[in-house]
Amino acid sequence: MAVIAINIESALVTYAIVGTSGKIIEREETPIGKFKGAEISVLVQKQIKKFLAVYANDPIQIKSVGIAVPGISYSKTGTVWAPNIPGWENYPLLQDISDLIKGKNIRVKIASNRTCCILGETWLGVAKGCKNAIYMSAGNGIGAGMLIDGRVLHGFNDAVGSIGWFAMDRPYKDEYKARGYFENRASGKGIIELTKGSIAKHENYAGFFRNKNLNELTYDLIIKAYNQKDPIVKKVMKEFTELWGMALANLISILNPEIIVFGGPLFGPANIFLEEIKNEANKWALPNNIQNVKFLGSKLGRDACLFGAGQLVLGKI
């Protein structure tokens, strides 16, 4: 038996046929481009239809479809909210796919990307076999997938893990309403904005970015500047490690995980800060809880979400 696993991102959709052992039997990708709303759903439906046709008489028997979305999948309504996909404020994705596979004895499940990432990591990644693990997804946003006592946490409105809204300073500012304090200060986008603002305040700045167009600033360039000891970037990244340490200390004290996995576009480059982040977390967390927690970068990368989409319907966790 195998399943169709689909990872929908803001710019790309990845599709795979995944076996029960985690082997990827076939894989395809489709750029989203300028598509929006129902157009993206049609893209997904076409690929599902194609896979079902190709494997209609194959012994592997496709019986399920698992889909990861970059936002929230509302279990009560079957709709999804994906802030970076135009037209997906309350989109009926489950109904679309259910209509497509009606009468085929195939089930479909949809979950948030952070839920799928923690499922993927605890199935085939660095948290394999763990019952208490947190997956930190960081890019332009910050979210957390949480597996506690062997169960994924979802919450009343399926929005568990929206930690970008952690309140970690005062006073409150209106700019925190849309993205939250933590996400404003310590996401990839937040770090870029802080670096730009800090450089703009220094008239005699002579560091790494002195003759560069700040509108083309990227996180990778900031890491290069950090490695070359740019004083402003070092200050920005010092705040970054402090905020991440505090946020993780809060999660560790509340949830008591055995492992925290770091993934998303931000981590990878930011894995060089994991030791500093853990040292900061050690200052704030309940000592008994943090004593044996492992901080590890994801080895599955983007595929953590894809494998987790398969895990949704394989049900091995």
KOLSEZA-561615 format. One record per residue (C-alpha): x negated, y negated, z negated; residue in three letters; residue number from 1. Coordinates in nm, 4 decimals, m for minus. Each point is the difference from the previous one (the first is absolute). Layout:
BEGIN
R        c1        c2        c3  type  seq
R         X         Y         Z   ALA  NUM
...
***
This chain:
BEGIN
R        c1        c2        c3  type  seq
R    0.0000    0.0000    0.0000   MET    1
R   m0.1070   m0.3599    0.0628   ALA    2
R    0.1422   m0.3485   m0.0452   VAL    3
R   m0.0030   m0.3254    0.1910   ILE    4
R   m0.1822   m0.2606   m0.2112   ALA    5
R    0.0287   m0.3669    0.0956   ILE    6
R   m0.1849   m0.2973   m0.1451   ASN    7
R    0.1492   m0.3343    0.1038   ILE    8
R   m0.2306   m0.2978   m0.0513   GLU    9
R    0.0468   m0.3628    0.0959   SER   10
R   m0.2016    0.0377    0.3219   ALA   11
R   m0.0095    0.3731    0.0701   LEU   12
R    0.2038    0.3188   m0.0342   VAL   13
R   m0.1860    0.3288   m0.0500   THR   14
R    0.1760    0.3309    0.0659   TYR   15
R   m0.1257    0.3491   m0.0788   ALA   16
R    0.1064    0.3603   m0.0138   ILE   17
R   m0.1247    0.1177   m0.3395   VAL   18
R   m0.0192    0.3616   m0.1112   GLY   19
R    0.0690    0.1264   m0.3516   THR   20
R   m0.3759    0.0121   m0.0722   SER   21
R   m0.0441   m0.3636    0.0999   GLY   22
R   m0.1474    0.0749    0.3414   LYS   23
R    0.0878   m0.2600    0.2644   ILE   24
R    0.1162    0.1962    0.3030   ILE   25
R    0.0653   m0.3000    0.2227   GLU   26
R   m0.0317   m0.3738   m0.0445   ARG   27
R    0.1040   m0.3085    0.1947   GLU   28
R    0.0048   m0.3763   m0.0608   GLU   29
R    0.2153   m0.2800    0.1399   THR   30
R   m0.0762   m0.3718   m0.0426   PRO   31
R    0.3022   m0.2022   m0.1092   ILE   32
R   m0.1024   m0.3136    0.1874   GLY   33
R    0.2834   m0.2505    0.0167   LYS   34
R    0.2741    0.2545   m0.0669   PHE   35
R    0.2357   m0.0695   m0.2899   LYS   36
R    0.3122    0.1306   m0.1714   GLY   37
R    0.1754    0.2777    0.1883   ALA   38
R   m0.2724    0.0042    0.2662   GLU   39
R   m0.2447    0.1506   m0.2478   ILE   40
R    0.2558    0.2577   m0.1057   SER   41
R    0.0380    0.0957    0.3668   VAL   42
R   m0.3789    0.0502    0.0248   LEU   43
R    0.0113    0.2367   m0.2959   VAL   44
R    0.3038    0.1865    0.1326   GLN   45
R   m0.1647    0.0545    0.3406   LYS   46
R   m0.3034    0.1629   m0.1605   GLN   47
R    0.2111    0.2206   m0.2258   ILE   48
R    0.2050    0.1064    0.3010   LYS   49
R   m0.3207    0.0738    0.1939   LYS   50
R   m0.1495    0.2147   m0.2771   PHE   51
R    0.3246    0.1928   m0.0446   LEU   52
R    0.0161    0.0711    0.3729   ALA   53
R   m0.3649    0.1095    0.0244   VAL   54
R    0.0250    0.2317   m0.3013   TYR   55
R    0.3571    0.1196    0.0576   ALA   56
R   m0.1077    0.3584    0.0677   ASN   57
R   m0.3246   m0.0033   m0.1960   ASP   58
R   m0.0454    0.2401   m0.2937   PRO   59
R   m0.1009   m0.2840   m0.2357   ILE   60
R    0.3669   m0.1086   m0.0294   GLN   61
R    0.0449   m0.3688   m0.0786   ILE   62
R    0.2686   m0.0303   m0.2658   LYS   63
R   m0.0695   m0.3396   m0.1595   SER   64
R   m0.0992   m0.3605    0.0660   VAL   65
R   m0.1780   m0.2138   m0.2630   GLY   66
R   m0.0413   m0.3743    0.0539   ILE   67
R   m0.2090   m0.2580   m0.1882   ALA   68
R    0.1040   m0.3660    0.0288   VAL   69
R   m0.2026   m0.3121   m0.0926   PRO   70
R    0.2419   m0.1272   m0.2620   GLY   71
R    0.2892    0.1508   m0.1926   ILE   72
R    0.2267    0.2889    0.0979   SER   73
R    0.3300   m0.0335   m0.1839   TYR   74
R    0.1168    0.3488   m0.0938   SER   75
R    0.3533   m0.1138   m0.0840   LYS   76
R    0.0697   m0.1519    0.3437   THR   77
R   m0.2519    0.1615    0.2351   GLY   78
R   m0.1158   m0.3460    0.1107   THR   79
R   m0.3559   m0.1326   m0.0031   VAL   80
R   m0.1595   m0.3355   m0.0754   TRP   81
R   m0.3308   m0.0649    0.1745   ALA   82
R   m0.1110   m0.3642   m0.0390   PRO   83
R   m0.2600    0.0169    0.2778   ASN   84
R    0.2369    0.1504    0.2585   ILE   85
R    0.2448   m0.2555    0.1458   PRO   86
R    0.3597    0.1140   m0.0275   GLY   87
R   m0.0603    0.2576   m0.2712   TRP   88
R    0.1400   m0.1951   m0.2944   GLU   89
R    0.2678    0.2651   m0.0560   ASN   90
R   m0.0383    0.2293    0.2969   TYR   91
R    0.2028    0.3285    0.0229   PRO   92
R   m0.2942    0.2190    0.1034   LEU   93
R    0.1301    0.3162   m0.1653   LEU   94
R    0.3278   m0.0260    0.1929   GLN   95
R   m0.1878   m0.0434    0.3290   ASP   96
R   m0.2115    0.3119   m0.0535   ILE   97
R    0.2900    0.2016   m0.1401   SER   98
R    0.2057   m0.0778    0.3111   ASP   99
R   m0.2907    0.1116    0.2186   LEU  100
R   m0.0394    0.3406   m0.1676   ILE  101
R    0.3678    0.0617   m0.0681   LYS  102
R    0.0895    0.3665    0.0416   GLY  103
R   m0.3644    0.1145    0.0179   LYS  104
R   m0.0318    0.1254   m0.3602   ASN  105
R   m0.2898   m0.2389   m0.0628   ILE  106
R   m0.0238   m0.2113   m0.3134   ARG  107
R   m0.1545   m0.3448   m0.0258   VAL  108
R   m0.1439   m0.1906   m0.2957   LYS  109
R   m0.1327   m0.3565   m0.0131   ILE  110
R   m0.2150   m0.1585   m0.2717   ALA  111
R   m0.2217   m0.3019   m0.0576   SER  112
R   m0.3599    0.0152    0.1164   ASN  113
R   m0.1273   m0.0170   m0.3579   ARG  114
R    0.2112    0.3023   m0.0974   THR  115
R   m0.1346    0.1880    0.3011   CYS  116
R   m0.3586   m0.1000   m0.0766   CYS  117
R    0.0105    0.1426   m0.3515   ILE  118
R    0.1605    0.3184    0.1344   LEU  119
R   m0.2695    0.0319    0.2657   GLY  120
R   m0.2862   m0.0572   m0.2424   GLU  121
R    0.1283    0.2469   m0.2584   THR  122
R    0.0573    0.2607    0.2714   TRP  123
R   m0.3178   m0.0238    0.2071   LEU  124
R   m0.2062   m0.2935   m0.1286   GLY  125
R   m0.2224   m0.0893   m0.2938   VAL  126
R    0.2915    0.0423   m0.2445   ALA  127
R    0.0800    0.3514    0.1228   LYS  128
R    0.1866    0.1974   m0.2646   GLY  129
R    0.0401   m0.2948   m0.2400   CYS  130
R    0.3319   m0.0513   m0.1773   LYS  131
R   m0.0685   m0.3543   m0.1221   ASN  132
R   m0.1502   m0.2255    0.2666   ALA  133
R    0.0372   m0.3500    0.1399   ILE  134
R   m0.0741   m0.1041    0.3589   TYR  135
R   m0.0933   m0.3665    0.0361   MET  136
R    0.0835   m0.1290    0.3482   SER  137
R   m0.1623   m0.3339    0.0732   ALA  138
R   m0.0121   m0.2081    0.3156   GLY  139
R    0.1915   m0.3230    0.0543   ASN  140
R    0.2312    0.1352   m0.2715   GLY  141
R   m0.0519    0.2097   m0.3115   ILE  142
R    0.2111    0.2996   m0.1001   GLY  143
R   m0.0336    0.3198   m0.2024   ALA  144
R    0.1292    0.3515    0.0506   GLY  145
R    0.0434    0.1768   m0.3334   MET  146
R    0.0155    0.3715   m0.0784   LEU  147
R    0.0635    0.0590   m0.3702   ILE  148
R    0.0575    0.3441   m0.1541   ASP  149
R    0.0128    0.1411    0.3515   GLY  150
R    0.2815   m0.2303    0.1136   ARG  151
R   m0.0156   m0.3051    0.2258   VAL  152
R    0.1486   m0.3070   m0.1671   LEU  153
R    0.2649   m0.1875    0.2005   HIS  154
R    0.2097   m0.2145   m0.2361   GLY  155
R    0.3567   m0.1303    0.0145   PHE  156
R   m0.0457   m0.1735    0.3348   ASN  157
R   m0.2901    0.2086    0.1383   ASP  158
R   m0.2429   m0.2888   m0.0542   ALA  159
R   m0.2366    0.1521   m0.2579   VAL  160
R   m0.3600   m0.1009    0.0626   GLY  161
R    0.0497   m0.3612    0.1115   SER  162
R   m0.2978   m0.1025   m0.2093   ILE  163
R   m0.0887   m0.2958    0.2197   GLY  164
R    0.2492   m0.1805   m0.2256   TRP  165
R   m0.1957    0.0688   m0.3189   PHE  166
R    0.0140   m0.3162   m0.2133   ALA  167
R   m0.3590   m0.0557   m0.1112   MET  168
R   m0.0264   m0.3744   m0.0607   ASP  169
R    0.2048   m0.3047   m0.0835   ARG  170
R    0.1597   m0.2372    0.0702   PRO  171
R    0.2270    0.1431    0.2688   TYR  172
R   m0.0234   m0.1536    0.3479   LYS  173
R    0.2579    0.0188    0.2783   ASP  174
R   m0.2583    0.1559    0.2330   GLU  175
R    0.0138    0.3196   m0.2106   TYR  176
R    0.3644    0.0666    0.0873   LYS  177
R   m0.0664    0.1348    0.3501   ALA  178
R   m0.3206    0.1950   m0.0690   ARG  179
R   m0.0517    0.0141   m0.3749   GLY  180
R   m0.2968   m0.1242   m0.2030   TYR  181
R   m0.2209    0.3086    0.0378   PHE  182
R    0.0558    0.0228    0.3753   GLU  183
R   m0.0633   m0.3734    0.0430   ASN  184
R   m0.3354    0.0238   m0.1733   ARG  185
R   m0.1353    0.3475    0.0681   ALA  186
R    0.1373    0.1401    0.3271   SER  187
R   m0.2023   m0.0180    0.3204   GLY  188
R    0.2012   m0.3009    0.1119   LYS  189
R   m0.0325   m0.1569   m0.3445   GLY  190
R   m0.3794    0.0355   m0.0021   ILE  191
R   m0.0277   m0.1596    0.3444   ILE  192
R    0.2175   m0.2940   m0.1089   GLU  193
R   m0.1942   m0.0454   m0.3240   LEU  194
R   m0.3323    0.0046    0.1857   THR  195
R    0.1199   m0.2581    0.2520   LYS  196
R    0.1346   m0.2260   m0.2747   GLY  197
R   m0.3143    0.0271   m0.2101   SER  198
R   m0.2276   m0.0836    0.2936   ILE  199
R    0.2176   m0.2979    0.0968   ALA  200
R   m0.0470   m0.1468   m0.3485   LYS  201
R   m0.3812   m0.0010    0.0328   HIS  202
R   m0.1177   m0.2823    0.2252   GLU  203
R   m0.3628    0.1175   m0.0106   ASN  204
R    0.0720    0.3683    0.0553   TYR  205
R   m0.3007    0.1687    0.1638   ALA  206
R    0.0839    0.3677   m0.0346   GLY  207
R    0.0756    0.2880    0.2357   PHE  208
R    0.2977   m0.1726    0.1674   PHE  209
R   m0.1592   m0.3451    0.0449   ARG  210
R    0.0211   m0.0084    0.3813   ASN  211
R    0.2869    0.2427    0.0451   LYS  212
R    0.3644   m0.0543    0.0879   ASN  213
R    0.1883    0.0704   m0.3229   LEU  214
R    0.3162    0.0751    0.1977   ASN  215
R   m0.1764    0.3157    0.1180   GLU  216
R   m0.0910    0.1108   m0.3513   LEU  217
R    0.0474    0.3722   m0.0662   THR  218
R   m0.0400    0.2196   m0.3014   TYR  219
R   m0.2944    0.1814    0.1615   ASP  220
R   m0.1798   m0.3331    0.0416   LEU  221
R    0.0651   m0.0824   m0.3634   ILE  222
R   m0.1648    0.3278   m0.1009   ILE  223
R   m0.3016   m0.0896    0.2154   LYS  224
R   m0.0164   m0.3407   m0.1671   ALA  225
R    0.0207    0.1673   m0.3406   TYR  226
R   m0.2883    0.2333    0.0869   ASN  227
R   m0.2027   m0.3060    0.1010   GLN  228
R    0.0761   m0.1555   m0.3396   LYS  229
R    0.2141   m0.2891    0.1214   ASP  230
R    0.0757   m0.1836   m0.3299   PRO  231
R    0.3605   m0.0891    0.0808   ILE  232
R    0.0835    0.3502    0.1222   VAL  233
R   m0.1647    0.1512   m0.3082   LYS  234
R    0.2282   m0.2133   m0.2172   LYS  235
R    0.3098    0.1026    0.2006   VAL  236
R   m0.0910    0.3692   m0.0241   MET  237
R   m0.0690   m0.0337   m0.3717   LYS  238
R    0.3608   m0.1104   m0.0440   GLU  239
R    0.1062    0.2855    0.2313   PHE  240
R   m0.1645    0.2661   m0.2188   THR  241
R    0.1347   m0.1581   m0.3183   GLU  242
R    0.3575   m0.0085    0.1264   LEU  243
R   m0.0151    0.3555    0.1349   TRP  244
R   m0.1485    0.1194   m0.3285   GLY  245
R    0.2792   m0.1648   m0.1993   MET  246
R    0.2725    0.1337    0.2298   ALA  247
R   m0.1339    0.3551   m0.0179   LEU  248
R   m0.0411   m0.0235   m0.3751   ALA  249
R    0.3717   m0.0793   m0.0241   ASN  250
R    0.0915    0.2955    0.2212   LEU  251
R   m0.2299    0.2353   m0.1898   ILE  252
R    0.1353   m0.1075   m0.3373   SER  253
R    0.3608    0.0458    0.1139   ILE  254
R   m0.0208    0.3093    0.2224   LEU  255
R   m0.3027    0.1929   m0.1311   ASN  256
R   m0.1257    0.1356    0.3383   PRO  257
R   m0.2927    0.2362    0.0481   GLU  258
R   m0.1129   m0.1533    0.3287   ILE  259
R    0.0417   m0.3228    0.1957   ILE  260
R   m0.0543    0.0125    0.3760   VAL  261
R   m0.0833   m0.3169    0.1919   PHE  262
R    0.1120   m0.0316    0.3620   GLY  263
R    0.1324   m0.2353    0.2635   GLY  264
R   m0.1982   m0.2433    0.2191   PRO  265
R   m0.1457   m0.1851   m0.2994   LEU  266
R   m0.1549    0.3049   m0.1611   PHE  267
R   m0.2625    0.1642    0.1985   GLY  268
R   m0.1965   m0.3286    0.0149   PRO  269
R    0.1012   m0.0784   m0.3602   ALA  270
R   m0.1069    0.3397   m0.1339   ASN  271
R   m0.3316   m0.1656   m0.0877   ILE  272
R    0.1924   m0.1742   m0.2808   PHE  273
R    0.1566    0.3113   m0.1563   LEU  274
R   m0.2586    0.0267   m0.2776   GLU  275
R    0.0425   m0.3679   m0.0902   GLU  276
R    0.3790    0.0360    0.0097   ILE  277
R   m0.0142    0.2994   m0.2328   LYS  278
R   m0.2354   m0.1836   m0.2376   ASN  279
R    0.2510   m0.2848   m0.0154   GLU  280
R    0.2902    0.2413   m0.0507   ALA  281
R   m0.1897    0.1572   m0.2894   ASN  282
R    0.0179   m0.3308   m0.1865   LYS  283
R    0.3803   m0.0201    0.0172   TRP  284
R    0.1469    0.3501    0.0129   ALA  285
R    0.1041    0.2264   m0.2870   LEU  286
R   m0.3337    0.1744   m0.0742   PRO  287
R    0.1498    0.3491   m0.0244   ASN  288
R    0.1693   m0.0392    0.3387   ASN  289
R   m0.2915   m0.1322    0.2037   ILE  290
R   m0.2669    0.2235   m0.1465   GLN  291
R    0.0224    0.2701    0.2666   ASN  292
R    0.1689   m0.1777    0.2912   VAL  293
R   m0.1775    0.0410    0.3339   LYS  294
R   m0.0181   m0.2933    0.2428   PHE  295
R   m0.0464    0.1370    0.3540   LEU  296
R    0.0263   m0.1318    0.3534   GLY  297
R    0.2338    0.1852    0.2330   SER  298
R   m0.1621    0.2476    0.2368   LYS  299
R    0.3144    0.0445    0.2089   LEU  300
R    0.0191   m0.3661    0.0994   GLY  301
R    0.3059   m0.0807    0.2114   ARG  302
R    0.0790    0.3715    0.0207   ASP  303
R    0.0956    0.0049   m0.3675   ALA  304
R    0.3314   m0.1549    0.1011   CYS  305
R    0.0445    0.2346    0.2960   LEU  306
R   m0.0631    0.3109   m0.2114   PHE  307
R    0.2305   m0.1386   m0.2669   GLY  308
R    0.2783   m0.0407    0.2560   ALA  309
R   m0.0419    0.3691    0.0751   GLY  310
R   m0.0049    0.0789   m0.3704   GLN  311
R    0.3365   m0.1736   m0.0409   LEU  312
R    0.1662    0.2859    0.1836   VAL  313
R   m0.2436    0.2833   m0.0668   LEU  314
R    0.0639   m0.0511   m0.3702   GLY  315
R   m0.3270    0.1441   m0.1322   LYS  316
R   m0.0074   m0.2580   m0.2815   ILE  317
***
